[in-house]
Amino acid sequence: MDKNKIQIIWGAALVMAGLGVFYRIPQVMPKIMSIEAFVNAEGIIRFCFYVLGVLLVYGGAKKIYDHLHNRHNRSLPQPEIRHKIQPK
């Protein structure tokens, strides 16, 4: 497989994992709260799960955007840069 395709697939997998975290939080939190040690920490646990989801979605979207943006820029002709030699 081409490295470019792998990068796109990896970015999409990160986004889907982040969305999966958002989908599962309401289903998993009651199970976590049934554990006696975590009853007093519901807020921080919920916050950490949401931060994890945001980071996964953001990281995957950034990977996809950067990859597609760089690929588009590489296909454009690059201007020739000429350096002027300044006299001393």
Secondary structure, 3 states (H helix, E strand, C coil): CCHHHHHHHHHHHHHHHHHHHHHHHHHHHHHHHCCHHHHHHHHHHHHHHHHHHHHHHHHHHHHHHHHHHHHHHHHCCCCCCCCCCCCC
